[in-house]
Amino acid sequence: MNYDYDVYEQLEQERLDRERRAANLEHIRAYYGLEARCGIRVDIGIRVRSEGHEGTVVDTAGQYLVVQRDGEERPVKLHVTSGMEYETVDGWVSASPRPTPAYPGA
């Protein structure tokens, strides 16, 4: 077994995961605009609440967040705005869906 190659592969996978996660977060921030609209900066490690369950964002999956809910074994994939609340310095803030041109009040 070539341990040097295994370490290289692991480091390369970690680098690719960081790049994927960063690109997903950039898209989520730009598309939903939660920071400007609601004062929420979506990031890894932020505390969230969905359907009464609190947890921590541990990863991304495209436009979804991967959340490790408190007391649960497996993380869940949740939509950024669908029933989501985010913990901020001012308390819990509900994420509103992104307004669309056809429905600006949405």
N, C-alpha and C positions, 0 to 999 in steps of 0.2 A: 504494500500500500504506500502510495506517495503522499506523505502528510503535507509537504510543502504545497503540492497541487491542491489538496483539499482545503487548506487555509486560504489559498489564493481564490478558489471558487467561492468560498464562504464570504470573503471580503468583497468580491465582485458582486455577489448577489445582494449583499447589504448596501453597496453603492447604488445598484439599480433600484432597490426598494426605496432608498432615500430620494432618488430622482423622481420616481413614480409618485411618491407621496407628495413631494414638493409641487410637482406639476398639477396633481389633483387639487391640492389646497389652493393653488393660484387660480385654477378654473373656478372652484367653489366660491372663493372670495370675489372674483370679478363678476361672475354670473349672478349670484344672489345678492351681492352688495349689502350684506348684513351689517358690516362695520359702519357704513355711512347711514343706513336706514334705521338700525336698531342698536348700534353701539356694541355689536358682537364681532369679535375677531376669532373666526374659526381656526383652530389649530389643534395639533396633537397635544393631549394632556388637559384640554379644557373639560370642565365638568358640564354634564348635560342631564336633562330629565325628559323622559318620554313615557307617556302612559303611566305616570306615577313612579317609574323606575329611574333611579339616579345611576349614573355611571361616568366613565371617563373615555374620551375619544382616544383610541389607541392606534388607529390606522385609517386609511381611506380605501375606497373601492369605486373608482370612477367618480361619479357625482354623489356618492353615498359616503357616510361616515361609518366606521367600524367602532362600536362602542362596547366596552367591557362593563356590563352592569354590575353594580355592587352585589356581592353574594352569589353571583352566577358563574358557572364554570366556563361557558363558551361565550365569546363576543357575538353581538348581533349587528347586522347591517341596517342602518336607519337613514332615511332621507333627511337632508339638511333642514328643511322647513316643516315637514309634515308632523305636526303635533310636538315639535321640539321646543324646549326651553334651554337656555344657556345661562350658566352662572357667571355673573360679572361682578365687579367691585360694588355695583349698586344693587345687587341681589339678582334674582332670577328674571330673565327677559325672554318673552316668547318670540320666536322667529316667525316673521310673517312671510308668506310666499312672495316671490318677485312679481311686481306688477307687469302686466303684459300690455302691449299697445292696444289690443282689442278690448281689454278690460282694465283700464288704468287704476280703478279703485280696488282691484283684487289684492 
